[in-house]
Amino acid sequence: MSKFKSEKVMPRYFAIAVVLTLIGFAIVGKAMYIMTAKKDYWTQVASRLKRDSVSVKPNRGNILSCDGQLMASSLPEYKVYMDFQAGTDDSIGIRKRDSIWAEKIDSIAYELNQIFPTRTVDDFKDYLLAGKRKVMKNGKVGARHWPIWPRRIDYNTFCEVRKLPIFREPIYKGGFHWEEFNSRNHPFGTLAQRTIGSMFGAMDSAKNGLELSFDSILRGTNGIMHRRKVLNKYMDIPVQMPINGYDIVTTIDVSMQDLAERALIDELKDPQVNGEMGVAILMEVKTGDVKAIVNMTRGADGEYHEMVNNAVSYRCEPGSVFKVASFLVALDDGTIDTTMTIPTGCGVMEMHGRPMKDHNWRRGGYGTINVARALEVSSNIGVSYLIDKYYGHNPRKYVEGLYRIGIHEDLKIPIVGYHPPMIRMPDTKTTDRTKYWSKTTLPWMSIGYETQIAPINTVTFYNAIANNGRMMQPRFVKQIMKDGEVIKEFEPVVLKERIAKPQAIKTMQTILEHVVSQGLGRKAGSKSFKVAGKTGTAQVADQYGGYHSGITRYWLSFAGFFPADDPRYTCIVCIKKSGLPASGGGMSGVVFHRIAEGVMAQNLKRSAKDARDSTSLLIPDVKGGNIEAANYVLNGLGVKKKISTSQAKTSNSIIPNVIGMGARDAVYQLEARGVKAKIHGRGKVKSQSIYAGTAIKEGMICELYME
């Protein structure tokens, strides 16, 4: 073992210890120097290091039609700004930046004018210079967040602005920066606008319709990003990624919606109608799916726009369409049947001190009619007389019957603004005049007054009749989807399994079919299929709640279903107008007719056999050629007639008739006989230079002209 030589090792250890000690003193000295002499410098550096938690917005989900077409989708929009203090802080950098602005300001102003023509070149120049010369609170010159344009711009415009001099430089060098927003785009314009809904652009929040009702689903979840600023550069560090919103699939059918809108607007614009407001709802019988919902109101410009969703929010006295509910209650209770007769007299009958009138009272009324005829001609006396006779001693039973058949049902539909019906129970002790029940309340309620019902409730009730008594909840949304996969399915909801006895429903279906075929609803009918429904014409209050302001306002409606023998769709059309003429069947019924005809036409599936004309000759004109091939084709077409060889054969010594043949067959016929063929054009032979039947000579050339 070697001997430890301390005289050599210890000096080395001592030297290392001295060096390490000196390094330690140097580090401590440097730290003291930084903490004292360089304190101000590093404090300034620290002030330029920022760390913020930034919320990252997700993409809002799409709203789709029932067949997957986009009805509302998100597109980016931008607000653009300029930071006039961006770039280096040294004097050379400032002079360089100012010289670039001085050189480029005219061209920038000119290009901005080309992008935004509403502001002149000089205005842009003065505006930008004002931002550049603005003195901030800290004494520095130049605005940090100067808006280049006051409103949001779309992506294409943003790209144009981004290409301008200085603006195309990196953010912390040129100063151009922006804020991004999600904007809602509607590919079909205003189609179903109030039902689909809209957004508050500035606040980026839902305003109404399905946008508002399903806002939490469509919106998604915000993400979080840490943004660190080191000197003049930002570093974005994602912490939690945003979760994009879900898509919702509605029940709206784009083609049916468009059809219903055009049909309603055309009628509202008719000089005879000149409507103030119109509503149309189309519902699928079996599922309750709302395929179309139209809300048109005349604006200050005289045109019709979707301003308010009156289909679900406008409660008013429904008029004669309510008579169906009154008679259905009586039929279900067994108090009336279709064989009963009603003495309507001359069209005027006193009801507890007030005159009840039929619409034809000036023409002598209807006399004695039966129950079915009372609905066919919409006799006020016919309905109110029976209801008052059998329920006048116990009106509560009548109102309970209305509740039972579902006309009073709260539909709980997912659209903000929906108001359930108001049908009050008898109460003679209240001091509230709107709730007080008098002797005249029952007869007038039975014909559609003294109640407040929105069109969506009426069409749901009629849909239950079409559906053999099964009341379906109106469905506006079928599915929630994410990335093409169904996350949640909204199944059809049955509100009432049976609103009345099957026999009562069947009787009412028959009566409603007769209303259209032989009553006041003829204009709603069709020659192609059966229609069932009921007209309604009611006088409604003016904007001050009165009926006697000098101008009479009418609520015209038609509610029904089609085809009557196998109902597929239920529809209601309502029109509000001032003055006469006013006819639910003649005005709303016309719109119903157009919608029904259009919807059924869209659903037709014809066979090619249906296009055949039985009066025309279906056997093709077969020319001479390959007879076996011709017969094969005829067999395939189902033509029994055969072309025999004797029919098709032409003598080999004469020119054949090749007019109408294709090029291949014509050339074959000629060259088989030693005649050279020369073709001009394409298609079939229109004419030939040598007439058919001409004797063939050696060296003949026959020119064929095709088209």
C-alpha positions in Angstrom: 0.0 0.0 0.0 1.3 3.4 -0.9 2.1 5.9 1.8 0.0 9.1 2.1 2.1 12.1 1.3 0.5 15.0 3.1 3.2 17.5 2.0 2.0 17.1 -1.6 -1.8 16.7 -1.2 -2.7 19.3 1.4 -1.5 22.3 -0.6 -3.7 21.1 -3.5 -6.7 20.9 -1.2 -6.0 24.3 0.2 -5.7 25.8 -3.3 -9.1 24.4 -4.3 -10.7 25.6 -1.1 -9.3 29.1 -1.7 -10.7 29.2 -5.2 -14.1 28.0 -4.1 -14.1 30.6 -1.4 -13.3 33.4 -3.8 -16.0 32.2 -6.2 -18.5 32.2 -3.3 -17.5 35.7 -2.4 -17.8 36.8 -6.0 -21.4 35.4 -6.2 -22.4 37.1 -3.0 -20.8 40.3 -4.1 -22.6 40.1 -7.5 -25.9 39.5 -5.7 -25.3 42.5 -3.5 -24.4 44.6 -6.5 -27.6 43.6 -8.3 -29.7 44.3 -5.2 -28.2 47.7 -4.7 -26.6 49.3 -7.7 -28.7 47.5 -10.3 -31.9 47.5 -8.3 -33.7 50.0 -10.5 -32.8 48.2 -13.7 -34.0 44.8 -12.7 -37.2 46.3 -11.2 -37.9 47.8 -14.6 -37.3 44.4 -16.2 -39.6 42.7 -13.8 -42.3 45.2 -14.6 -42.1 44.1 -18.2 -42.8 40.5 -17.3 -46.6 39.8 -17.0 -48.5 36.7 -16.6 -52.3 36.7 -17.2 -54.9 34.0 -17.3 -56.9 34.5 -20.5 -60.3 33.0 -21.2 -60.4 31.2 -24.6 -63.9 31.1 -26.1 -65.1 27.9 -27.8 -66.9 27.6 -31.1 -70.6 27.8 -30.8 -72.6 24.8 -32.0 -74.6 24.7 -35.2 -78.3 24.6 -35.6 -79.4 22.2 -38.3 -82.7 21.4 -40.1 -84.3 18.0 -39.9 -82.3 16.8 -42.9 -79.0 18.2 -41.7 -78.9 21.6 -43.6 -77.2 24.4 -41.7 -79.7 27.0 -40.4 -77.3 28.8 -38.0 -73.5 28.4 -37.8 -70.6 30.3 -36.3 -68.2 32.3 -38.4 -65.3 34.5 -37.1 -65.6 38.3 -37.0 -62.9 40.7 -36.0 -62.4 44.2 -34.5 -59.1 45.6 -35.6 -56.8 48.0 -33.7 -53.4 49.7 -34.0 -50.8 50.1 -31.3 -48.8 53.2 -32.2 -46.2 52.5 -29.5 -45.3 49.1 -30.8 -41.7 48.3 -31.7 -38.3 49.2 -30.1 -38.0 51.9 -27.5 -34.6 53.3 -28.5 -34.4 56.6 -30.3 -33.2 54.9 -33.5 -36.2 52.6 -33.5 -38.6 55.4 -32.9 -37.1 57.5 -35.8 -37.3 54.5 -38.1 -40.9 53.8 -37.1 -41.9 57.4 -37.6 -40.2 57.5 -41.0 -42.1 54.4 -42.1 -45.4 55.9 -41.0 -44.6 59.2 -42.8 -43.8 57.3 -46.0 -46.7 54.8 -45.9 -49.6 56.8 -44.4 -51.0 58.0 -47.7 -51.0 54.5 -49.3 -52.5 53.0 -46.1 -55.3 55.6 -46.1 -56.0 54.9 -49.8 -56.1 51.1 -49.3 -58.4 51.5 -46.3 -60.7 53.7 -48.4 -60.9 50.9 -51.0 -61.8 48.4 -48.3 -64.3 50.7 -46.5 -65.6 53.1 -49.1 -67.9 54.9 -46.7 -64.9 56.8 -45.2 -62.8 59.0 -47.5 -59.0 58.8 -47.9 -58.5 62.1 -46.1 -60.7 61.0 -43.2 -58.7 57.8 -42.8 -55.4 59.8 -42.9 -56.6 62.3 -40.3 -58.0 59.6 -38.1 -54.8 57.5 -38.1 -52.6 60.6 -37.4 -54.9 61.5 -34.5 -54.3 58.1 -32.9 -50.5 58.4 -33.6 -50.3 61.8 -31.9 -52.5 61.0 -28.9 -50.7 61.7 -25.6 -51.3 58.9 -23.1 -51.6 59.3 -19.3 -48.0 58.1 -18.8 -46.8 60.9 -21.1 -46.0 58.6 -24.0 -47.2 59.6 -27.5 -49.3 57.2 -29.5 -52.6 55.3 -28.7 -52.1 51.6 -27.7 -55.6 50.3 -28.7 -56.8 52.6 -31.5 -59.7 51.1 -33.5 -59.1 51.1 -37.2 -62.8 50.5 -38.0 -65.6 51.0 -35.4 -67.5 47.7 -36.3 -66.7 44.1 -36.7 -65.5 42.8 -40.0 -65.7 39.4 -41.6 -62.7 37.1 -42.3 -62.2 38.1 -45.9 -62.1 41.8 -45.0 -59.8 41.1 -42.1 -57.4 39.4 -44.6 -57.4 42.5 -46.8 -56.6 44.8 -43.9 -53.9 42.4 -42.8 -52.1 42.8 -46.1 -51.5 46.6 -45.8 -48.1 48.1 -45.2 -47.1 48.1 -41.4 -50.3 46.1 -40.7 -48.6 43.0 -42.1 -45.7 43.2 -39.7 -45.5 41.1 -36.6 -47.9 42.3 -33.9 -45.1 43.6 -31.6 -43.3 45.3 -34.4 -46.0 46.8 -36.5 -48.6 47.3 -33.8 -51.6 45.9 -35.8 -53.7 43.6 -33.5 -57.3 42.4 -33.3 -60.0 40.8 -31.2 -61.8 37.7 -32.6 -65.5 37.0 -32.1 -67.9 34.2 -33.0 -70.6 35.6 -35.3 -73.8 33.7 -36.2 -74.4 33.1 -39.9 -77.8 32.1 -41.3 -77.4 30.4 -44.7 -81.1 30.6 -45.4 -81.4 34.3 -44.4 -84.5 35.1 -42.4 -86.1 31.7 -42.8 -87.7 30.7 -39.5 -85.7 33.5 -37.9 -87.7 33.9 -34.7 -87.8 30.2 -34.0 -84.1 29.5 -34.8 -83.2 32.7 -32.8 -80.5 35.4 -33.0 -77.6 36.7 -31.0 -76.7 40.0 -29.3 -73.7 40.7 -31.5 -71.8 43.1 -29.2 -72.3 40.8 -26.1 -71.9 37.5 -28.0 -75.0 36.2 -26.2 -78.2 34.5 -27.2 -81.2 36.8 -27.8 -84.2 34.6 -28.5 -85.6 31.4 -30.1 -83.7 28.1 -29.9 -80.4 30.0 -29.6 -81.6 31.2 -26.2 -83.4 28.0 -25.1 -80.4 25.8 -25.9 -77.7 28.4 -25.1 -75.9 26.3 -22.5 -75.6 23.4 -25.0 -74.7 25.5 -28.0 -72.2 27.7 -26.1 -69.7 25.1 -25.0 -67.1 25.6 -22.2 -64.5 28.3 -22.1 -60.8 27.3 -22.0 -58.0 28.9 -20.0 -54.6 30.1 -21.4 -51.7 31.6 -19.5 -50.3 34.5 -21.4 -46.8 35.6 -20.3 -45.2 38.8 -21.5 -41.4 38.7 -21.5 -40.0 42.0 -22.7 -42.0 42.8 -25.8 -43.1 39.3 -26.7 -46.0 37.2 -25.5 -45.9 33.5 -24.8 -49.3 31.6 -24.8 -49.3 28.5 -22.6 -52.6 26.5 -22.8 -53.8 25.3 -19.5 -57.3 24.0 -20.3 -58.5 23.7 -23.9 -62.0 25.1 -24.7 -64.8 22.6 -25.4 -66.8 23.5 -28.4 -70.6 23.7 -28.3 -72.9 20.8 -29.3 -75.0 20.9 -32.5 -78.8 20.7 -32.3 -80.9 19.1 -35.0 -84.3 20.8 -35.3 -87.5 19.4 -36.8 -87.8 22.3 -39.2 -88.0 21.2 -42.9 -86.4 24.0 -45.0 -88.5 23.4 -48.1 -91.8 23.3 -46.1 -90.8 26.4 -44.1 -90.0 28.3 -47.3 -93.3 27.1 -48.9 -95.3 28.2 -45.8 -93.6 31.6 -45.6 -94.2 32.4 -49.3 -97.9 31.3 -49.1 -98.6 33.4 -46.0 -96.8 36.5 -47.3 -98.6 36.3 -50.7 -102.0 36.3 -48.9 -101.0 39.1 -46.4 -100.0 41.3 -49.4 -103.3 40.7 -51.2 -105.1 44.1 -51.4 -108.3 42.5 -50.2 -106.5 41.2 -47.1 -103.7 43.8 -46.3 -102.9 41.9 -43.1 -101.2 43.3 -40.1 -99.9 39.9 -38.9 -99.9 36.3 -39.9 -99.0 32.9 -38.4 -98.7 29.5 -39.9 -97.7 26.2 -38.2 -97.2 22.9 -39.9 -97.0 19.8 -37.6 -96.4 16.2 -38.3 -99.3 14.2 -36.9 -97.7 11.1 -35.5 -94.6 12.7 -33.8 -95.7 16.3 -33.1 -92.7 17.5 -35.1 -93.0 21.2 -36.1 -92.0 21.1 -39.7 -92.7 24.8 -40.4 -93.5 27.8 -38.2 -94.0 31.3 -39.7 -94.5 34.6 -37.8 -94.9 37.6 -40.1 -95.6 41.2 -38.9 -95.9 44.2 -41.1 -93.0 46.6 -40.4 -92.7 50.4 -40.8 -91.4 49.8 -44.4 -94.6 48.0 -45.4 -92.8 44.7 -45.8 -93.4 41.6 -43.6 -90.7 40.4 -41.2 -90.4 37.9 -38.4 -90.3 40.3 -35.4 -92.1 38.3 -32.6 -92.8 34.6 -32.3 -96.6 35.1 -32.3 -97.2 31.4 -33.0 -96.3 30.6 -29.4 -96.8 33.9 -27.6 -99.8 35.7 -29.1 -102.8 34.7 -27.0 -106.1 35.9 -28.2 -109.7 34.8 -28.5 -109.5 32.0 -31.1 -112.9 32.3 -32.6 -114.8 29.6 -34.3 -112.0 27.1 -34.4 -112.8 26.7 -30.7 -116.3 25.4 -31.5 -114.7 22.0 -32.2 -113.5 21.8 -28.6 -116.9 22.7 -27.3 -118.7 20.0 -29.3 -116.0 17.4 -28.6 -116.6 17.9 -24.9 -120.3 17.4 -25.4 -119.8 14.4 -27.7 -117.4 12.9 -25.2 -119.8 13.4 -22.3 -122.6 11.9 -24.4 -124.8 14.9 -24.0 -125.2 15.5 -27.8 -125.1 13.4 -30.9 -125.2 14.2 -34.6 -128.9 13.4 -35.0 -130.0 16.3 -32.7 -131.5 19.4 -34.3 -131.0 23.0 -33.2 -133.5 25.8 -33.8 -131.2 28.6 -35.0 -134.2 30.6 -36.3 -133.6 33.6 -38.4 -130.0 33.9 -37.3 -130.5 36.0 -34.1 -131.2 34.5 -30.6 -131.2 36.2 -27.2 -128.8 34.6 -24.7 -129.3 35.9 -21.2 -130.1 39.4 -22.4 -127.5 39.6 -25.2 -128.2 38.9 -28.9 -126.2 35.9 -30.3 -125.9 36.2 -34.1 -124.9 33.9 -36.9 -122.8 35.4 -39.7 -125.8 35.2 -42.2 -128.4 36.7 -39.9 -129.1 39.5 -42.4 -130.0 36.8 -44.9 -132.4 35.0 -42.6 -130.2 32.5 -40.8 -130.1 28.7 -41.1 -133.4 27.8 -39.5 -133.4 24.3 -37.9 -130.1 22.4 -38.5 -128.4 19.3 -36.9 -125.2 19.2 -34.9 -122.9 18.4 -37.8 -124.4 21.1 -39.9 -123.8 23.6 -37.1 -120.1 23.1 -37.4 -120.1 22.9 -41.2 -121.6 26.4 -41.5 -120.0 27.6 -38.2 -123.3 28.6 -36.6 -122.7 30.6 -33.4 -126.3 29.9 -32.2 -126.0 26.2 -33.0 -123.0 25.8 -30.7 -123.9 28.2 -27.9 -127.5 27.0 -27.7 -126.5 23.4 -27.0 -123.6 24.2 -24.7 -125.8 26.6 -22.6 -128.7 24.1 -22.6 -126.7 21.2 -21.3 -124.0 22.9 -19.2 -125.6 26.2 -18.1 -126.7 24.7 -14.8 -123.1 23.4 -14.2 -120.5 25.4 -16.3 -117.7 23.9 -14.2 -118.3 20.5 -15.9 -117.9 22.2 -19.3 -114.6 23.9 -18.4 -113.3 20.7 -16.8 -114.2 19.0 -20.1 -112.1 21.5 -21.9 -109.2 20.8 -19.6 -109.7 17.0 -20.2 -109.5 17.2 -24.0 -106.2 19.1 -23.8 -107.1 22.5 -25.3 -105.9 24.0 -22.0 -102.7 22.0 -21.8 -99.4 23.7 -20.9 -97.2 22.4 -23.7 -93.9 23.3 -22.0 -92.3 24.0 -25.4 -88.6 25.0 -25.4 -89.1 28.5 -26.7 -88.9 31.5 -24.4 -92.0 33.6 -24.6 -94.5 30.8 -24.8 -97.7 31.5 -22.9 -100.1 28.6 -21.9 -103.8 29.1 -22.5 -106.1 31.0 -20.2 -109.5 29.3 -19.8 -110.9 30.3 -16.4 -113.1 28.3 -14.1 -116.5 29.6 -13.0 -116.1 32.1 -10.2 -118.8 34.6 -9.3 -117.3 35.9 -6.1 -114.2 37.5 -7.5 -113.9 41.3 -7.9 -111.6 40.9 -10.8 -113.7 41.6 -13.9 -111.4 39.5 -16.1 -112.1 36.5 -13.9 -115.7 37.1 -13.1 -118.2 34.5 -14.4 -121.5 35.8 -15.6 -124.5 34.0 -17.3 -123.3 35.1 -20.7 -119.8 33.8 -20.2 -120.6 30.2 -21.1 -122.4 30.7 -24.4 -119.7 33.2 -25.6 -116.9 31.0 -24.4 -118.3 28.1 -26.4 -117.8 29.9 -29.6 -114.3 31.1 -29.0 -114.5 34.2 -26.9 -113.8 34.7 -23.2 -110.5 32.7 -23.6 -106.9 33.4 -24.5 -105.2 30.7 -26.6 -102.0 30.8 -28.7 -102.0 29.2 -32.2 -99.5 26.5 -31.1 -102.1 25.2 -28.6 -104.9 25.2 -31.1 -102.9 23.3 -33.7 -101.7 20.8 -31.0 -105.4 20.1 -30.2 -106.4 19.6 -33.8 -103.3 17.4 -34.2 -104.7 15.2 -31.4 -108.0 14.8 -33.3 -106.0 13.8 -36.5 -104.0 11.4 -34.4 -107.1 9.5 -33.2 -107.1 11.3 -29.8 -103.4 11.0 -28.9 -102.0 14.4 -28.0 -98.3 14.9 -28.9 -96.1 17.6 -27.4 -94.9 20.0 -30.2 -91.2 18.9 -30.9 -88.7 21.5 -32.1 -85.4 19.7 -31.5 -84.8 16.0 -32.3 -81.2 15.5 -31.5 -78.0 16.9 -29.9 -74.9 16.0 -31.8 -71.1 16.4 -31.4 -68.7 15.8 -34.3 -71.4 14.0 -36.3 -72.4 11.6 -33.5 -75.8 11.7 -31.7 -75.2 12.5 -28.1 -78.9 12.7 -27.1 -82.2 11.9 -28.8 -85.4 13.7 -27.9 -88.1 11.2 -28.4 -91.7 12.3 -29.2 -93.6 13.0 -26.0 -97.2 12.0 -25.5 -99.1 14.6 -23.4 -102.4 12.7 -23.4 -102.8 9.2 -24.5 -106.5 9.9 -25.3 -108.3 13.2 -25.2 -111.7 11.8 -25.8 -113.6 8.5 -26.4 -112.7 6.9 -29.8 -116.3 7.3 -31.1 -116.3 11.0 -30.3 -113.0 11.5 -32.1 -114.2 9.5 -35.1 -117.4 11.6 -35.3 -115.4 14.8 -35.1 -113.0 13.7 -37.8 -116.0 13.1 -40.1 -117.6 16.4 -39.3 -114.3 18.3 -40.0 -114.0 16.6 -43.3 -117.6 17.7 -44.2 -116.7 21.3 -43.2 -114.2 21.3 -46.1 -116.2 19.2 -48.6 -119.6 20.9 -48.1 -119.2 23.7 -45.6 -117.4 27.0 -45.2 -114.0 25.5 -45.5 -114.2 24.7 -49.2 -111.3 26.9 -50.2 -108.9 25.0 -48.0 -109.8 21.7 -49.8 -107.9 19.9 -52.6 -109.0 18.0 -55.7 -106.1 15.5 -55.2 -106.7 14.5 -51.5 -109.2 14.9 -48.7 -108.8 17.8 -46.2 -110.5 18.2 -42.8 -110.6 21.4 -40.8 -112.5 24.3 -39.3 -112.7 28.0 -40.1 -112.6 30.7 -37.6 -113.4 34.5 -37.7 -113.3 36.4 -34.5 -113.4 40.1 -33.6 -110.3 40.9 -31.5 -109.5 43.8 -29.2 -107.3 46.7 -30.5 -104.0 47.7 -29.0 -105.8 49.5 -26.1 -107.8 46.4 -25.2 -111.1 47.6 -26.6 -113.5 46.6 -29.4 -115.1 49.9 -30.3 -112.2 52.2 -31.4 -113.9 52.7 -34.8 -111.7 50.1 -36.6 -112.8 46.5 -36.3 -109.9 44.0 -36.1 -110.4 40.4 -37.1 -108.5 37.2 -36.2 -109.0 34.9 -39.2 -108.0 31.3 -38.9 -108.2 27.9 -40.4 -107.0 24.7 -38.6 -107.1 21.3 -40.0 -105.2 18.2 -41.2 -104.5 16.3 -44.4 -105.0 13.9 -46.1 -108.2 13.4 -44.0 -108.4 9.7 -44.6 -104.8 9.1 -43.4 -103.6 12.2 -41.6 -100.0 13.1 -42.0 -99.8 16.8 -41.3 -101.8 19.3 -39.2 -101.7 23.0 -40.0 -103.1 26.2 -38.7 -103.1 29.6 -40.5 -104.0 32.8 -38.7 -104.3 36.3 -40.1 -104.9 39.5 -38.2 -106.4 42.3 -40.3 -108.5 45.4 -40.0 -111.9 46.0 -41.6 -114.0 44.0 -44.0 -113.9 41.7 -46.0 -112.9 39.2 -43.3 -113.2 35.4 -43.8 -111.3 32.6 -42.1 -112.2 30.1 -44.8 -111.7 32.5 -47.7 -108.4 34.0 -46.6 -106.6 31.7 -44.1 -108.1 28.7 -45.8 -106.5 29.8 -49.1 -103.1 29.8 -47.4 -103.8 26.4 -45.9 -104.7 25.1 -49.3 -101.4 26.3 -50.8 -99.4 24.8 -48.0 -101.2 21.5 -48.2 -100.9 21.2 -51.9 -97.2 22.1 -51.9 -96.3 19.7 -49.0 -98.2 16.8 -50.7 -96.5 17.6 -54.0 -93.1 17.4 -52.3 -93.9 14.0 -50.9 -95.0 12.4 -54.2 -93.0 9.5 -55.3 -93.9 8.7 -58.9 -93.0 5.6 -60.9 -91.6 5.9 -64.4 -94.7 4.0 -65.6 -96.9 6.9 -64.4 -95.3 9.1 -67.1 -96.7 6.9 -69.9 -99.5 8.4 -72.1 -102.0 5.6 -72.7 -103.2 7.4 -75.9 -99.8 7.5 -77.5 -98.1 4.8 -79.5 -95.4 3.2 -77.4 -93.8 1.0 -80.1 -90.5 2.5 -81.2 -89.8 3.2 -84.9 -87.3 0.4 -85.7 -85.2 0.8 -88.8 -83.5 -2.0 -90.7 -80.3 -3.3 -89.3 -79.4 -6.0 -86.8 -82.9 -7.6 -86.4 -81.9 -9.8 -83.5 -80.6 -6.9 -81.5 -83.7 -4.8 -82.3 -86.0 -7.6 -81.0 -83.9 -8.0 -77.9 -84.4 -4.2 -77.1 -88.1 -4.4 -77.8 -88.4 -7.3 -75.4 -86.6 -5.4 -72.7 -89.0 -2.4 -73.2 -92.0 -4.8 -72.9 -93.1 -4.3 -76.5 -94.6 -7.5 -77.8 -94.4 -6.7 -81.5 -91.5 -8.3 -83.3 -89.7 -7.0 -86.3 -89.4 -9.8 -88.9 -86.6 -10.2 -91.3 -89.0 -9.7 -94.2 -90.1 -6.4 -92.8 -86.6 -5.1 -92.3 -84.9 -6.4 -95.3 -84.2 -4.1 -98.3 -83.1 -5.3 -101.8 -79.3 -5.4 -102.1 -79.5 -3.8 -105.6 -81.0 -0.4 -104.5 -80.1 2.3 -102.1 -81.8 1.7 -98.7 -83.6 4.4 -96.6 -81.2 5.2 -93.8 -82.9 8.4 -92.6 -83.4 8.3 -88.8 -80.6 5.7 -88.3 -77.5 6.2 -86.2 -74.1 6.4 -88.0 -73.1 2.8 -87.4 -76.3 1.3 -88.8 -76.5 3.7 -91.7 -72.9 3.0 -92.8 -73.5 -0.8 -92.4 -76.6 -0.7 -94.7 -74.8 1.2 -97.4 -71.4 -0.4 -97.4 -72.9 -3.9 -97.3 -74.3 -3.0 -100.7 -70.9 -1.7 -102.0 -71.8 2.0 -101.6 -69.2 4.2 -99.9 -70.7 6.4 -97.1 -69.5 9.8 -96.2 -70.7 11.3 -92.9 -71.2 15.0 -92.1 -72.1 16.0 -88.5 -73.3 13.9 -85.5 -76.4 12.3 -84.3 -79.0 10.6 -86.5 -79.2 10.7 -90.3 -81.3 13.7 -91.3 -80.9 13.4 -95.1 -79.0 11.3 -97.6 -77.5 12.5 -100.9 -78.8 9.5 -102.9 -82.5 8.9 -102.6 -83.7 5.5 -101.3 -84.7 3.1 -104.1 -82.0 4.4 -106.5 -80.3 1.5 -108.4 -76.8 0.9 -107.1 -73.9 1.5 -109.5 -70.2 0.7 -108.9 -68.2 3.5 -107.2 -71.3 5.3 -105.7 -70.6 7.6 -102.8 -73.6 8.5 -100.6 -73.2 11.5 -98.3 -75.1 11.3 -95.0 -76.0 14.5 -93.1 -76.5 14.0 -89.4 -78.0 16.1 -86.6 
